[in-house]
Amino acid sequence: MRAVKAGYSFNLFPEESLSHINLEPTGGKVCVEGVTYPLYRGTTYAESEKVDRLLDAYGEMPIRDYKVKNREQER
């Protein structure tokens, strides 16, 4: 599973459902049910639109509710 975002929302998707989308890491992480995932996004606006369509079809979760704060931000 891979965590992929568009805007302020994300969801977890199996790798095969993302094979047609070019993704890049955001540097952020989310924790869902005790598992931490690196967060990805589309590399271009067109790729982000593909992610947005997946989120529309499968649902979305707000990043702020699942975001993992790194130690630098907690200080």
PQR file of N, CA, C, O and H, with PARSE charges and radii, in Angstrom:
ATOM      1  N   MET A   1       0.842  -1.180   0.000 -0.4000 1.5000
ATOM      2  CA  MET A   1       0.000   0.000   0.000 -0.0000 2.0000
ATOM      3  C   MET A   1       0.888   1.245   0.000  0.5500 1.7000
ATOM      4  O   MET A   1       1.984   1.265   0.560 -0.5500 1.4000
ATOM      5  N   ARG A   2       0.363   2.273  -0.651 -0.4000 1.5000
ATOM      6  CA  ARG A   2       1.087   3.538  -0.710 -0.0000 2.0000
ATOM      7  C   ARG A   2       0.125   4.667  -0.362  0.5500 1.7000
ATOM      8  O   ARG A   2      -1.011   4.696  -0.837 -0.5500 1.4000
ATOM      9  H   ARG A   2      -0.527   2.256  -1.105  0.4000 1.0000
ATOM     10  N   ALA A   3       0.589   5.598   0.475 -0.4000 1.5000
ATOM     11  CA  ALA A   3      -0.202   6.779   0.837 -0.0000 2.0000
ATOM     12  C   ALA A   3       0.029   7.856  -0.215  0.5500 1.7000
ATOM     13  O   ALA A   3       1.162   8.273  -0.456 -0.5500 1.4000
ATOM     14  H   ALA A   3       1.512   5.574   0.861  0.4000 1.0000
ATOM     15  N   VAL A   4      -1.074   8.305  -0.845 -0.4000 1.5000
ATOM     16  CA  VAL A   4      -0.977   9.294  -1.911 -0.0000 2.0000
ATOM     17  C   VAL A   4      -1.950  10.426  -1.629  0.5500 1.7000
ATOM     18  O   VAL A   4      -3.094  10.195  -1.239 -0.5500 1.4000
ATOM     19  H   VAL A   4      -1.994   7.967  -0.649  0.4000 1.0000
ATOM     20  N   LYS A   5      -1.479  11.660  -1.832 -0.4000 1.5000
ATOM     21  CA  LYS A   5      -2.279  12.837  -1.514 -0.0000 2.0000
ATOM     22  C   LYS A   5      -2.611  13.666  -2.737  0.5500 1.7000
ATOM     23  O   LYS A   5      -1.940  13.608  -3.767 -0.5500 1.4000
ATOM     24  H   LYS A   5      -0.549  11.847  -2.149  0.4000 1.0000
ATOM     25  N   ALA A   6      -3.669  14.437  -2.581 -0.4000 1.5000
ATOM     26  CA  ALA A   6      -4.019  15.505  -3.509 -0.0000 2.0000
ATOM     27  C   ALA A   6      -4.636  16.588  -2.635  0.5500 1.7000
ATOM     28  O   ALA A   6      -5.616  16.335  -1.935 -0.5500 1.4000
ATOM     29  H   ALA A   6      -4.214  14.485  -1.744  0.4000 1.0000
ATOM     30  N   GLY A   7      -4.075  17.784  -2.668 -0.4000 1.5000
ATOM     31  CA  GLY A   7      -4.557  18.841  -1.792 -0.0000 2.0000
ATOM     32  C   GLY A   7      -4.271  18.498  -0.344  0.5500 1.7000
ATOM     33  O   GLY A   7      -3.139  18.176   0.018 -0.5500 1.4000
ATOM     34  H   GLY A   7      -3.279  17.990  -3.237  0.4000 1.0000
ATOM     35  N   TYR A   8      -5.305  18.569   0.485 -0.4000 1.5000
ATOM     36  CA  TYR A   8      -5.156  18.300   1.913 -0.0000 2.0000
ATOM     37  C   TYR A   8      -5.659  16.919   2.311  0.5500 1.7000
ATOM     38  O   TYR A   8      -5.826  16.642   3.499 -0.5500 1.4000
ATOM     39  H   TYR A   8      -6.225  18.831   0.192  0.4000 1.0000
ATOM     40  N   SER A   9      -5.902  16.053   1.338 -0.4000 1.5000
ATOM     41  CA  SER A   9      -6.453  14.731   1.606 -0.0000 2.0000
ATOM     42  C   SER A   9      -5.577  13.644   1.001  0.5500 1.7000
ATOM     43  O   SER A   9      -4.800  13.888   0.079 -0.5500 1.4000
ATOM     44  H   SER A   9      -5.767  16.278   0.373  0.4000 1.0000
ATOM     45  N   PHE A  10      -5.720  12.440   1.542 -0.4000 1.5000
ATOM     46  CA  PHE A  10      -4.967  11.301   1.028 -0.0000 2.0000
ATOM     47  C   PHE A  10      -5.780  10.031   1.230  0.5500 1.7000
ATOM     48  O   PHE A  10      -6.835  10.038   1.864 -0.5500 1.4000
ATOM     49  H   PHE A  10      -6.351  12.241   2.291  0.4000 1.0000
ATOM     50  N   ASN A  11      -5.260   8.941   0.674 -0.4000 1.5000
ATOM     51  CA  ASN A  11      -5.778   7.611   0.961 -0.0000 2.0000
ATOM     52  C   ASN A  11      -4.663   6.616   0.675  0.5500 1.7000
ATOM     53  O   ASN A  11      -3.632   6.961   0.096 -0.5500 1.4000
ATOM     54  H   ASN A  11      -4.403   8.936   0.159  0.4000 1.0000
ATOM     55  N   LEU A  12      -4.888   5.382   1.090 -0.4000 1.5000
ATOM     56  CA  LEU A  12      -3.944   4.300   0.834 -0.0000 2.0000
ATOM     57  C   LEU A  12      -4.418   3.514  -0.377  0.5500 1.7000
ATOM     58  O   LEU A  12      -5.587   3.139  -0.470 -0.5500 1.4000
ATOM     59  H   LEU A  12      -5.725   5.102   1.560  0.4000 1.0000
ATOM     60  N   PHE A  13      -3.508   3.270  -1.295 -0.4000 1.5000
ATOM     61  CA  PHE A  13      -3.851   2.554  -2.516 -0.0000 2.0000
ATOM     62  C   PHE A  13      -2.858   1.423  -2.755  0.5500 1.7000
ATOM     63  O   PHE A  13      -1.676   1.560  -2.440 -0.5500 1.4000
ATOM     64  H   PHE A  13      -2.559   3.574  -1.220  0.4000 1.0000
ATOM     65  N   PRO A  14      -3.332   0.295  -3.316 -0.5600 1.5000
ATOM     66  CA  PRO A  14      -2.394  -0.751  -3.722  0.2800 2.0000
ATOM     67  C   PRO A  14      -1.548  -0.259  -4.905  0.5500 1.7000
ATOM     68  O   PRO A  14      -2.007   0.541  -5.722 -0.5500 1.4000
ATOM     69  N   GLU A  15      -0.328  -0.743  -4.977 -0.4000 1.5000
ATOM     70  CA  GLU A  15       0.604  -0.318  -6.027 -0.0000 2.0000
ATOM     71  C   GLU A  15       0.006  -0.455  -7.432  0.5500 1.7000
ATOM     72  O   GLU A  15       0.219   0.412  -8.280 -0.5500 1.4000
ATOM     73  H   GLU A  15       0.044  -1.393  -4.314  0.4000 1.0000
ATOM     74  N   GLU A  16      -0.740  -1.537  -7.683 -0.4000 1.5000
ATOM     75  CA  GLU A  16      -1.258  -1.746  -9.041 -0.0000 2.0000
ATOM     76  C   GLU A  16      -2.250  -0.668  -9.468  0.5500 1.7000
ATOM     77  O   GLU A  16      -2.373  -0.390 -10.661 -0.5500 1.4000
ATOM     78  H   GLU A  16      -0.912  -2.241  -6.995  0.4000 1.0000
ATOM     79  N   SER A  17      -2.959  -0.056  -8.522 -0.4000 1.5000
ATOM     80  CA  SER A  17      -3.905   1.000  -8.898 -0.0000 2.0000
ATOM     81  C   SER A  17      -3.202   2.330  -9.168  0.5500 1.7000
ATOM     82  O   SER A  17      -3.831   3.284  -9.623 -0.5500 1.4000
ATOM     83  H   SER A  17      -2.859  -0.282  -7.553  0.4000 1.0000
ATOM     84  N   LEU A  18      -1.895   2.394  -8.887 -0.4000 1.5000
ATOM     85  CA  LEU A  18      -1.134   3.630  -9.090 -0.0000 2.0000
ATOM     86  C   LEU A  18      -0.159   3.529 -10.263  0.5500 1.7000
ATOM     87  O   LEU A  18       0.584   4.474 -10.528 -0.5500 1.4000
ATOM     88  H   LEU A  18      -1.383   1.618  -8.517  0.4000 1.0000
ATOM     89  N   SER A  19      -0.152   2.407 -10.961 -0.4000 1.5000
ATOM     90  CA  SER A  19       0.847   2.162 -11.999 -0.0000 2.0000
ATOM     91  C   SER A  19       0.798   3.176 -13.147  0.5500 1.7000
ATOM     92  O   SER A  19       1.799   3.372 -13.836 -0.5500 1.4000
ATOM     93  H   SER A  19      -0.755   1.639 -10.745  0.4000 1.0000
ATOM     94  N   HIS A  20      -0.344   3.814 -13.358 -0.4000 1.5000
ATOM     95  CA  HIS A  20      -0.482   4.786 -14.450 -0.0000 2.0000
ATOM     96  C   HIS A  20      -0.229   6.228 -14.003  0.5500 1.7000
ATOM     97  O   HIS A  20      -0.424   7.162 -14.780 -0.5500 1.4000
ATOM     98  H   HIS A  20      -1.158   3.655 -12.799  0.4000 1.0000
ATOM     99  N   ILE A  21       0.210   6.411 -12.737 -0.4000 1.5000
ATOM    100  CA  ILE A  21       0.414   7.752 -12.196 -0.0000 2.0000
ATOM    101  C   ILE A  21       1.878   7.921 -11.793  0.5500 1.7000
ATOM    102  O   ILE A  21       2.429   7.085 -11.077 -0.5500 1.4000
ATOM    103  H   ILE A  21       0.369   5.651 -12.106  0.4000 1.0000
ATOM    104  N   ASN A  22       2.506   9.004 -12.256 -0.4000 1.5000
ATOM    105  CA  ASN A  22       3.870   9.318 -11.848 -0.0000 2.0000
ATOM    106  C   ASN A  22       3.831  10.035 -10.505  0.5500 1.7000
ATOM    107  O   ASN A  22       3.200  11.083 -10.365 -0.5500 1.4000
ATOM    108  H   ASN A  22       2.058   9.683 -12.837  0.4000 1.0000
ATOM    109  N   LEU A  23       4.513   9.457  -9.517 -0.4000 1.5000
ATOM    110  CA  LEU A  23       4.476   9.984  -8.156 -0.0000 2.0000
ATOM    111  C   LEU A  23       5.854  10.398  -7.674  0.5500 1.7000
ATOM    112  O   LEU A  23       6.873   9.911  -8.165 -0.5500 1.4000
ATOM    113  H   LEU A  23       5.025   8.606  -9.630  0.4000 1.0000
ATOM    114  N   GLU A  24       5.871  11.312  -6.694 -0.4000 1.5000
ATOM    115  CA  GLU A  24       7.102  11.718  -6.035 -0.0000 2.0000
ATOM    116  C   GLU A  24       6.826  11.828  -4.542  0.5500 1.7000
ATOM    117  O   GLU A  24       5.701  12.125  -4.141 -0.5500 1.4000
ATOM    118  H   GLU A  24       5.044  11.707  -6.295  0.4000 1.0000
ATOM    119  N   PRO A  25       7.849  11.591  -3.710 -0.5600 1.5000
ATOM    120  CA  PRO A  25       7.652  11.713  -2.261  0.2800 2.0000
ATOM    121  C   PRO A  25       7.489  13.179  -1.859  0.5500 1.7000
ATOM    122  O   PRO A  25       8.100  14.068  -2.452 -0.5500 1.4000
ATOM    123  N   THR A  26       6.662  13.417  -0.850 -0.4000 1.5000
ATOM    124  CA  THR A  26       6.467  14.777  -0.355 -0.0000 2.0000
ATOM    125  C   THR A  26       7.420  15.110   0.784  0.5500 1.7000
ATOM    126  O   THR A  26       7.627  16.280   1.106 -0.5500 1.4000
ATOM    127  H   THR A  26       6.166  12.695  -0.368  0.4000 1.0000
ATOM    128  N   GLY A  27       7.998  14.080   1.391 -0.4000 1.5000
ATOM    129  CA  GLY A  27       8.830  14.288   2.578 -0.0000 2.0000
ATOM    130  C   GLY A  27       8.039  14.128   3.856  0.5500 1.7000
ATOM    131  O   GLY A  27       8.616  14.047   4.941 -0.5500 1.4000
ATOM    132  H   GLY A  27       7.830  13.129   1.130  0.4000 1.0000
ATOM    133  N   GLY A  28       6.710  14.082   3.737 -0.4000 1.5000
ATOM    134  CA  GLY A  28       5.850  13.895   4.905 -0.0000 2.0000
ATOM    135  C   GLY A  28       5.499  12.433   5.102  0.5500 1.7000
ATOM    136  O   GLY A  28       5.735  11.595   4.232 -0.5500 1.4000
ATOM    137  H   GLY A  28       6.241  14.148   2.856  0.4000 1.0000
ATOM    138  N   LYS A  29       4.931  12.145   6.264 -0.4000 1.5000
ATOM    139  CA  LYS A  29       4.495  10.787   6.584 -0.0000 2.0000
ATOM    140  C   LYS A  29       3.139  10.836   7.258  0.5500 1.7000
ATOM    141  O   LYS A  29       2.790  11.818   7.913 -0.5500 1.4000
ATOM    142  H   LYS A  29       4.739  12.825   6.971  0.4000 1.0000
ATOM    143  N   VAL A  30       2.375   9.759   7.088 -0.4000 1.5000
ATOM    144  CA  VAL A  30       1.090   9.606   7.767 -0.0000 2.0000
ATOM    145  C   VAL A  30       1.086   8.256   8.475  0.5500 1.7000
ATOM    146  O   VAL A  30       1.760   7.313   8.061 -0.5500 1.4000
ATOM    147  H   VAL A  30       2.659   8.961   6.555  0.4000 1.0000
ATOM    148  N   CYS A  31       0.308   8.189   9.554 -0.4000 1.5000
ATOM    149  CA  CYS A  31       0.189   6.943  10.316 -0.0000 2.0000
ATOM    150  C   CYS A  31      -1.277   6.514  10.302  0.5500 1.7000
ATOM    151  O   CYS A  31      -2.149   7.241  10.778 -0.5500 1.4000
ATOM    152  H   CYS A  31      -0.240   8.955   9.890  0.4000 1.0000
ATOM    153  N   VAL A  32      -1.541   5.330   9.754 -0.4000 1.5000
ATOM    154  CA  VAL A  32      -2.894   4.793   9.664 -0.0000 2.0000
ATOM    155  C   VAL A  32      -2.904   3.441  10.354  0.5500 1.7000
ATOM    156  O   VAL A  32      -2.171   2.531   9.967 -0.5500 1.4000
ATOM    157  H   VAL A  32      -0.833   4.739   9.367  0.4000 1.0000
ATOM    158  N   GLU A  33      -3.739   3.312  11.378 -0.4000 1.5000
ATOM    159  CA  GLU A  33      -3.879   2.071  12.142 -0.0000 2.0000
ATOM    160  C   GLU A  33      -2.529   1.540  12.609  0.5500 1.7000
ATOM    161  O   GLU A  33      -2.263   0.341  12.530 -0.5500 1.4000
ATOM    162  H   GLU A  33      -4.335   4.052  11.692  0.4000 1.0000
ATOM    163  N   GLY A  34      -1.684   2.437  13.093 -0.4000 1.5000
ATOM    164  CA  GLY A  34      -0.401   2.051  13.655 -0.0000 2.0000
ATOM    165  C   GLY A  34       0.715   1.826  12.660  0.5500 1.7000
ATOM    166  O   GLY A  34       1.835   1.510  13.060 -0.5500 1.4000
ATOM    167  H   GLY A  34      -1.900   3.411  13.157  0.4000 1.0000
ATOM    168  N   VAL A  35       0.443   1.979  11.370 -0.4000 1.5000
ATOM    169  CA  VAL A  35       1.463   1.795  10.333 -0.0000 2.0000
ATOM    170  C   VAL A  35       1.800   3.159   9.736  0.5500 1.7000
ATOM    171  O   VAL A  35       0.911   3.912   9.340 -0.5500 1.4000
ATOM    172  H   VAL A  35      -0.468   2.236  11.045  0.4000 1.0000
ATOM    173  N   THR A  36       3.096   3.469   9.678 -0.4000 1.5000
ATOM    174  CA  THR A  36       3.550   4.747   9.123 -0.0000 2.0000
ATOM    175  C   THR A  36       3.916   4.573   7.656  0.5500 1.7000
ATOM    176  O   THR A  36       4.651   3.659   7.284 -0.5500 1.4000
ATOM    177  H   THR A  36       3.819   2.858  10.000  0.4000 1.0000
ATOM    178  N   TYR A  37       3.387   5.468   6.835 -0.4000 1.5000
ATOM    179  CA  TYR A  37       3.618   5.433   5.389 -0.0000 2.0000
ATOM    180  C   TYR A  37       4.228   6.756   4.937  0.5500 1.7000
ATOM    181  O   TYR A  37       3.795   7.814   5.393 -0.5500 1.4000
ATOM    182  H   TYR A  37       2.790   6.211   7.138  0.4000 1.0000
ATOM    183  N   PRO A  38       5.233   6.720   4.041 -0.5600 1.5000
ATOM    184  CA  PRO A  38       5.669   7.966   3.407  0.2800 2.0000
ATOM    185  C   PRO A  38       4.539   8.467   2.510  0.5500 1.7000
ATOM    186  O   PRO A  38       3.809   7.674   1.914 -0.5500 1.4000
ATOM    187  N   LEU A  39       4.406   9.768   2.421 -0.4000 1.5000
ATOM    188  CA  LEU A  39       3.320  10.367   1.650 -0.0000 2.0000
ATOM    189  C   LEU A  39       3.825  10.783   0.269  0.5500 1.7000
ATOM    190  O   LEU A  39       4.871  11.421   0.146 -0.5500 1.4000
ATOM    191  H   LEU A  39       4.999  10.412   2.904  0.4000 1.0000
ATOM    192  N   TYR A  40       3.073  10.415  -0.766 -0.4000 1.5000
ATOM    193  CA  TYR A  40       3.426  10.721  -2.151 -0.0000 2.0000
ATOM    194  C   TYR A  40       2.381  11.642  -2.767  0.5500 1.7000
ATOM    195  O   TYR A  40       1.267  11.774  -2.261 -0.5500 1.4000
ATOM    196  H   TYR A  40       2.224   9.896  -0.666  0.4000 1.0000
ATOM    197  N   ARG A  41       2.773  12.282  -3.882 -0.4000 1.5000
ATOM    198  CA  ARG A  41       1.869  13.141  -4.660 -0.0000 2.0000
ATOM    199  C   ARG A  41       2.202  12.995  -6.133  0.5500 1.7000
ATOM    200  O   ARG A  41       3.261  12.480  -6.495 -0.5500 1.4000
ATOM    201  H   ARG A  41       3.678  12.175  -4.292  0.4000 1.0000
ATOM    202  N   GLY A  42       1.297  13.447  -6.971 -0.4000 1.5000
ATOM    203  CA  GLY A  42       1.552  13.434  -8.404 -0.0000 2.0000
ATOM    204  C   GLY A  42       2.669  14.396  -8.764  0.5500 1.7000
ATOM    205  O   GLY A  42       2.797  15.453  -8.147 -0.5500 1.4000
ATOM    206  H   GLY A  42       0.437  13.865  -6.677  0.4000 1.0000
ATOM    207  N   THR A  43       3.484  14.042  -9.761 -0.4000 1.5000
ATOM    208  CA  THR A  43       4.635  14.875 -10.135 -0.0000 2.0000
ATOM    209  C   THR A  43       4.238  16.151 -10.865  0.5500 1.7000
ATOM    210  O   THR A  43       4.996  17.120 -10.868 -0.5500 1.4000
ATOM    211  H   THR A  43       3.380  13.183 -10.262  0.4000 1.0000
ATOM    212  N   THR A  44       3.065  16.164 -11.480 -0.4000 1.5000
ATOM    213  CA  THR A  44       2.587  17.345 -12.211 -0.0000 2.0000
ATOM    214  C   THR A  44       1.119  17.565 -11.861  0.5500 1.7000
ATOM    215  O   THR A  44       0.492  16.743 -11.192 -0.5500 1.4000
ATOM    216  H   THR A  44       2.449  15.376 -11.478  0.4000 1.0000
ATOM    217  N   TYR A  45       0.593  18.674 -12.321 -0.4000 1.5000
ATOM    218  CA  TYR A  45      -0.829  18.955 -12.095 -0.0000 2.0000
ATOM    219  C   TYR A  45      -1.692  17.860 -12.725  0.5500 1.7000
ATOM    220  O   TYR A  45      -2.671  17.421 -12.122 -0.5500 1.4000
ATOM    221  H   TYR A  45       1.102  19.342 -12.864  0.4000 1.0000
ATOM    222  N   ALA A  46      -1.337  17.421 -13.924 -0.4000 1.5000
ATOM    223  CA  ALA A  46      -2.110  16.371 -14.606 -0.0000 2.0000
ATOM    224  C   ALA A  46      -2.071  15.069 -13.807  0.5500 1.7000
ATOM    225  O   ALA A  46      -3.084  14.378 -13.702 -0.5500 1.4000
ATOM    226  H   ALA A  46      -0.542  17.778 -14.413  0.4000 1.0000
ATOM    227  N   GLU A  47      -0.907  14.728 -13.242 -0.4000 1.5000
ATOM    228  CA  GLU A  47      -0.803  13.516 -12.423 -0.0000 2.0000
ATOM    229  C   GLU A  47      -1.618  13.666 -11.136  0.5500 1.7000
ATOM    230  O   GLU A  47      -2.242  12.709 -10.679 -0.5500 1.4000
ATOM    231  H   GLU A  47      -0.084  15.289 -13.328  0.4000 1.0000
ATOM    232  N   SER A  48      -1.612  14.865 -10.556 -0.4000 1.5000
ATOM    233  CA  SER A  48      -2.405  15.119  -9.347 -0.0000 2.0000
ATOM    234  C   SER A  48      -3.898  14.978  -9.622  0.5500 1.7000
ATOM    235  O   SER A  48      -4.654  14.543  -8.753 -0.5500 1.4000
ATOM    236  H   SER A  48      -1.105  15.643 -10.928  0.4000 1.0000
ATOM    237  N   GLU A  49      -4.322  15.346 -10.827 -0.4000 1.5000
ATOM    238  CA  GLU A  49      -5.725  15.164 -11.196 -0.0000 2.0000
ATOM    239  C   GLU A  49      -6.097  13.679 -11.215  0.5500 1.7000
ATOM    240  O   GLU A  49      -7.211  13.314 -10.839 -0.5500 1.4000
ATOM    241  H   GLU A  49      -3.708  15.701 -11.533  0.4000 1.0000
ATOM    242  N   LYS A  50      -5.172  12.824 -11.652 -0.4000 1.5000
ATOM    243  CA  LYS A  50      -5.417  11.376 -11.637 -0.0000 2.0000
ATOM    244  C   LYS A  50      -5.580  10.881 -10.203  0.5500 1.7000
ATOM    245  O   LYS A  50      -6.452  10.061  -9.914 -0.5500 1.4000
ATOM    246  H   LYS A  50      -4.267  13.120 -11.958  0.4000 1.0000
ATOM    247  N   VAL A  51      -4.727  11.390  -9.305 -0.4000 1.5000
ATOM    248  CA  VAL A  51      -4.836  11.033  -7.887 -0.0000 2.0000
ATOM    249  C   VAL A  51      -6.180  11.509  -7.340  0.5500 1.7000
ATOM    250  O   VAL A  51      -6.842  10.786  -6.595 -0.5500 1.4000
ATOM    251  H   VAL A  51      -4.019  12.056  -9.539  0.4000 1.0000
ATOM    252  N   ASP A  52      -6.581  12.717  -7.706 -0.4000 1.5000
ATOM    253  CA  ASP A  52      -7.849  13.276  -7.247 -0.0000 2.0000
ATOM    254  C   ASP A  52      -9.024  12.410  -7.683  0.5500 1.7000
ATOM    255  O   ASP A  52      -9.974  12.226  -6.922 -0.5500 1.4000
ATOM    256  H   ASP A  52      -6.043  13.305  -8.310  0.4000 1.0000
ATOM    257  N   ARG A  53      -8.967  11.880  -8.892 -0.4000 1.5000
ATOM    258  CA  ARG A  53     -10.038  10.987  -9.368 -0.0000 2.0000
ATOM    259  C   ARG A  53     -10.080   9.702  -8.540  0.5500 1.7000
ATOM    260  O   ARG A  53     -11.162   9.200  -8.237 -0.5500 1.4000
ATOM    261  H   ARG A  53      -8.195  12.029  -9.509  0.4000 1.0000
ATOM    262  N   LEU A  54      -8.912   9.166  -8.170 -0.4000 1.5000
ATOM    263  CA  LEU A  54      -8.881   7.983  -7.308 -0.0000 2.0000
ATOM    264  C   LEU A  54      -9.487   8.296  -5.945  0.5500 1.7000
ATOM    265  O   LEU A  54     -10.247   7.496  -5.398 -0.5500 1.4000
ATOM    266  H   LEU A  54      -8.033   9.574  -8.416  0.4000 1.0000
ATOM    267  N   LEU A  55      -9.151   9.458  -5.402 -0.4000 1.5000
ATOM    268  CA  LEU A  55      -9.704   9.856  -4.099 -0.0000 2.0000
ATOM    269  C   LEU A  55     -11.224  10.009  -4.182  0.5500 1.7000
ATOM    270  O   LEU A  55     -11.942   9.639  -3.253 -0.5500 1.4000
ATOM    271  H   LEU A  55      -8.534  10.108  -5.846  0.4000 1.0000
ATOM    272  N   ASP A  56     -11.708  10.552  -5.292 -0.4000 1.5000
ATOM    273  CA  ASP A  56     -13.157  10.678  -5.478 -0.0000 2.0000
ATOM    274  C   ASP A  56     -13.823   9.304  -5.499  0.5500 1.7000
ATOM    275  O   ASP A  56     -14.918   9.131  -4.964 -0.5500 1.4000
ATOM    276  H   ASP A  56     -11.125  10.853  -6.047  0.4000 1.0000
ATOM    277  N   ALA A  57     -13.160   8.333  -6.117 -0.4000 1.5000
ATOM    278  CA  ALA A  57     -13.730   6.995  -6.256 -0.0000 2.0000
ATOM    279  C   ALA A  57     -13.640   6.178  -4.968  0.5500 1.7000
ATOM    280  O   ALA A  57     -14.563   5.433  -4.640 -0.5500 1.4000
ATOM    281  H   ALA A  57     -12.271   8.474  -6.552  0.4000 1.0000
ATOM    282  N   TYR A  58     -12.528   6.314  -4.237 -0.4000 1.5000
ATOM    283  CA  TYR A  58     -12.278   5.440  -3.085 -0.0000 2.0000
ATOM    284  C   TYR A  58     -12.399   6.115  -1.728  0.5500 1.7000
ATOM    285  O   TYR A  58     -12.299   5.455  -0.694 -0.5500 1.4000
ATOM    286  H   TYR A  58     -11.778   6.920  -4.503  0.4000 1.0000
ATOM    287  N   GLY A  59     -12.612   7.418  -1.726 -0.4000 1.5000
ATOM    288  CA  GLY A  59     -12.711   8.139  -0.462 -0.0000 2.0000
ATOM    289  C   GLY A  59     -11.384   8.772  -0.090  0.5500 1.7000
ATOM    290  O   GLY A  59     -10.342   8.457  -0.665 -0.5500 1.4000
ATOM    291  H   GLY A  59     -12.693   7.954  -2.566  0.4000 1.0000
ATOM    292  N   GLU A  60     -11.442   9.663   0.877 -0.4000 1.5000
ATOM    293  CA  GLU A  60     -10.244  10.393   1.270 -0.0000 2.0000
ATOM    294  C   GLU A  60     -10.233  10.629   2.766  0.5500 1.7000
ATOM    295  O   GLU A  60     -11.273  10.615   3.425 -0.5500 1.4000
ATOM    296  H   GLU A  60     -12.289   9.918   1.344  0.4000 1.0000
ATOM    297  N   MET A  61      -9.030  10.847   3.290 -0.4000 1.5000
ATOM    298  CA  MET A  61      -8.846  11.141   4.709 -0.0000 2.0000
ATOM    299  C   MET A  61      -8.071  12.452   4.812  0.5500 1.7000
ATOM    300  O   MET A  61      -7.175  12.700   4.004 -0.5500 1.4000
ATOM    301  H   MET A  61      -8.185  10.859   2.755  0.4000 1.0000
ATOM    302  N   PRO A  62      -8.400  13.294   5.793 -0.5600 1.5000
ATOM    303  CA  PRO A  62      -7.654  14.546   5.936  0.2800 2.0000
ATOM    304  C   PRO A  62      -6.239  14.276   6.450  0.5500 1.7000
ATOM    305  O   PRO A  62      -6.061  13.573   7.445 -0.5500 1.4000
ATOM    306  N   ILE A  63      -5.248  14.828   5.781 -0.4000 1.5000
ATOM    307  CA  ILE A  63      -3.858  14.616   6.177 -0.0000 2.0000
ATOM    308  C   ILE A  63      -3.624  15.060   7.617  0.5500 1.7000
ATOM    309  O   ILE A  63      -2.905  14.389   8.356 -0.5500 1.4000
ATOM    310  H   ILE A  63      -5.392  15.399   4.973  0.4000 1.0000
ATOM    311  N   ARG A  64      -4.222  16.187   8.030 -0.4000 1.5000
ATOM    312  CA  ARG A  64      -3.963  16.728   9.371 -0.0000 2.0000
ATOM    313  C   ARG A  64      -4.305  15.741  10.485  0.5500 1.7000
ATOM    314  O   ARG A  64      -3.717  15.813  11.565 -0.5500 1.4000
ATOM    315  H   ARG A  64      -4.807  16.732   7.429  0.4000 1.0000
ATOM    316  N   ASP A  65      -5.237  14.827  10.248 -0.4000 1.5000
ATOM    317  CA  ASP A  65      -5.627  13.856  11.275 -0.0000 2.0000
ATOM    318  C   ASP A  65      -4.666  12.677  11.382  0.5500 1.7000
ATOM    319  O   ASP A  65      -4.712  11.934  12.363 -0.5500 1.4000
ATOM    320  H   ASP A  65      -5.714  14.768   9.372  0.4000 1.0000
ATOM    321  N   TYR A  66      -3.796  12.492  10.391 -0.4000 1.5000
ATOM    322  CA  TYR A  66      -2.922  11.321  10.338 -0.0000 2.0000
ATOM    323  C   TYR A  66      -1.438  11.672  10.212  0.5500 1.7000
ATOM    324  O   TYR A  66      -0.586  10.784  10.236 -0.5500 1.4000
ATOM    325  H   TYR A  66      -3.758  13.095   9.594  0.4000 1.0000
ATOM    326  N   LYS A  67      -1.134  12.949  10.079 -0.4000 1.5000
ATOM    327  CA  LYS A  67       0.239  13.395   9.836 -0.0000 2.0000
ATOM    328  C   LYS A  67       1.163  13.014  10.984  0.5500 1.7000
ATOM    329  O   LYS A  67       0.817  13.177  12.154 -0.5500 1.4000
ATOM    330  H   LYS A  67      -1.826  13.670  10.060  0.4000 1.0000
ATOM    331  N   VAL A  68       2.336  12.507  10.638 -0.4000 1.5000
ATOM    332  CA  VAL A  68       3.375  12.199  11.617 -0.0000 2.0000
ATOM    333  C   VAL A  68       4.286  13.414  11.693  0.5500 1.7000
ATOM    334  O   VAL A  68       4.876  13.826  10.694 -0.5500 1.4000
ATOM    335  H   VAL A  68       2.617  12.375   9.687  0.4000 1.0000
ATOM    336  N   LYS A  69       4.391  13.974  12.868 -0.4000 1.5000
ATOM    337  CA  LYS A  69       5.262  15.136  13.045 -0.0000 2.0000
ATOM    338  C   LYS A  69       6.680  14.658  13.287  0.5500 1.7000
ATOM    339  O   LYS A  69       6.919  13.742  14.074 -0.5500 1.4000
ATOM    340  H   LYS A  69       3.912  13.640  13.680  0.4000 1.0000
ATOM    341  N   ASN A  70       7.615  15.292  12.599 -0.4000 1.5000
ATOM    342  CA  ASN A  70       9.005  14.927  12.872 -0.0000 2.0000
ATOM    343  C   ASN A  70       9.472  15.659  14.117  0.5500 1.7000
ATOM    344  O   ASN A  70       8.831  16.618  14.547 -0.5500 1.4000
ATOM    345  H   ASN A  70       7.420  16.036  11.960  0.4000 1.0000
ATOM    346  N   ARG A  71      10.557  15.230  14.690 -0.4000 1.5000
ATOM    347  CA  ARG A  71      11.026  15.768  15.967 -0.0000 2.0000
ATOM    348  C   ARG A  71      11.354  17.250  15.884  0.5500 1.7000
ATOM    349  O   ARG A  71      11.211  17.968  16.873 -0.5500 1.4000
ATOM    350  H   ARG A  71      11.077  14.451  14.341  0.4000 1.0000
ATOM    351  N   GLU A  72      11.789  17.720  14.722 -0.4000 1.5000
ATOM    352  CA  GLU A  72      12.096  19.139  14.564 -0.0000 2.0000
ATOM    353  C   GLU A  72      10.846  19.989  14.762  0.5500 1.7000
ATOM    354  O   GLU A  72      10.915  21.057  15.371 -0.5500 1.4000
ATOM    355  H   GLU A  72      11.905  17.136  13.918  0.4000 1.0000
ATOM    356  N   GLN A  73       9.713  19.531  14.257 -0.4000 1.5000
ATOM    357  CA  GLN A  73       8.469  20.292  14.362 -0.0000 2.0000
ATOM    358  C   GLN A  73       7.900  20.285  15.763  0.5500 1.7000
ATOM    359  O   GLN A  73       7.167  21.198  16.141 -0.5500 1.4000
ATOM    360  H   GLN A  73       9.657  18.664  13.762  0.4000 1.0000
ATOM    361  N   GLU A  74       8.232  19.254  16.547 -0.4000 1.5000
ATOM    362  CA  GLU A  74       7.658  19.142  17.895 -0.0000 2.0000
ATOM    363  C   GLU A  74       8.312  20.087  18.889  0.5500 1.7000
ATOM    364  O   GLU A  74       7.738  20.367  19.941 -0.5500 1.4000
ATOM    365  H   GLU A  74       8.828  18.511  16.240  0.4000 1.0000
ATOM    366  N   ARG A  75       9.501  20.582  18.572 -0.4000 1.5000
ATOM    367  CA  ARG A  75      10.223  21.456  19.496 -0.0000 2.0000
ATOM    368  C   ARG A  75       9.648  22.820  19.565  0.5500 1.7000
ATOM    369  O   ARG A  75      10.152  23.666  20.302 -0.5500 1.4000
ATOM    370  H   ARG A  75       9.966  20.355  17.717  0.4000 1.0000
TER
END
